[in-house]
């Protein structure tokens, strides 16, 4: 069983991950209302986008509530009540976050593909977010509940040794730190992608470049969904406990997020290079080389080094 101070620290760490990302997206939401392209949006779409901003602000209010509760109610002390409060608030904050993301996807795709395309993209984005932040976790919790209850009833002698537990604790702290490293940058990139669609320069791009930008935006949004999922999984499935199972799930989600993230970055790189060089061939070559660099460093060399460290039989 994880110590209370470690459970509270992890919960606050996960909350910090979400707060950083929410604040970045809110900043770009405010900025987008001052872009010339915003005035060209249909009035209904403007109000829908405003609703998305309000939902993100609601999510931020819920996430920052944790700090106020800890300072005012608990007076800075770690308690089981604090841990339960943080877990429930984070679970509630993900709902407006998912709907707000879906609204932004609707606005982006509606501008290029029309209302039907925008609705499909918005509903799909919200559905994917809700699945990875709620549905997948609830399913896994039901599947793992008997094992979790059995583990709680085990005697102290049957539990892992203190050294092994501390090793798991450190691994979980590291995986949460790595998620915090990647997520704010990905959300800043997503904010820029949304804002760019409201500029005059975007309207002058070829249709193919606009389509690639939309695809890149969707890929970065998918990466963000993967990066936020470990926090939801930890709160809902593991109830804040530090387990090897959670470490494996969080590690896989973070690695999985890097696949669409690289594609999204290189997609927008193609758009930028083509705009400057006015050559689709050059843009494809540059984007392909950069994608090879990303995947080569992140997966190629790392998998090679792992194979060198493991025994041949493994």
Helices and strands as residue ranges (DSSP letters): H 4-32, H 36-40, H 43-72, H 80-130, I 131-135, H 136-152, G 156-158, H 162-196, H 200-203, H 207-236, H 244-277, H 280-295, I 296-301, H 302-309
